[in-house]
Amino acid sequence: MLRLTAFLLATCALLTISAGCGQQNLDETNIEDDVEAELADQGLADPDVVCPDDVVAEKGAEFECLVKATQGTTATIAVRLTGENGEFELSQPAGE
């Protein structure tokens, strides 16, 4: 539980202001790093994650990221924002 709490606190730095439109968008580099860390904690060796760069940072937002494993396999993972400070949860995309 302590590890999860520390991880969630680390996600507070995910948000950045999107220039020009006044909306807050996720910083895709930070979310990619955080998803990689979560997947590594779950046992995936050295994952490489690519997420979209236009996700609005609001609770309930959902998007998919591409995950590349060191073995050369790829998969899609669904990400849903669960809090106002960039907290998220991972799941399989619908239909997989």
GINOR-V506190 format. One record per residue. N is the residue number from 0. NEAR is the number of other C-alpha atoms within 10 Angstrom. Layout:
N/NEAR + N/NEAR
//
This chain:
0/6 + 1/7 + 2/9 + 3/10 + 4/9 + 5/10 + 6/15 + 7/16 + 8/13 + 9/14 + 10/18 + 11/13 + 12/14 + 13/20 + 14/20 + 15/14 + 16/14 + 17/15 + 18/9 + 19/6 + 20/8 + 21/8 + 22/13 + 23/16 + 24/19 + 25/23 + 26/22 + 27/20 + 28/15 + 29/16 + 30/25 + 31/21 + 32/18 + 33/20 + 34/25 + 35/21 + 36/18 + 37/17 + 38/18 + 39/14 + 40/11 + 41/9 + 42/10 + 43/14 + 44/13 + 45/14 + 46/20 + 47/19 + 48/24 + 49/18 + 50/24 + 51/15 + 52/12 + 53/13 + 54/16 + 55/19 + 56/23 + 57/19 + 58/15 + 59/14 + 60/14 + 61/17 + 62/16 + 63/18 + 64/20 + 65/16 + 66/20 + 67/17 + 68/15 + 69/12 + 70/9 + 71/6 + 72/8 + 73/14 + 74/13 + 75/17 + 76/19 + 77/16 + 78/21 + 79/18 + 80/19 + 81/15 + 82/16 + 83/13 + 84/18 + 85/22 + 86/20 + 87/20 + 88/13 + 89/16 + 90/11 + 91/12 + 92/14 + 93/7 + 94/4 + 95/7
//
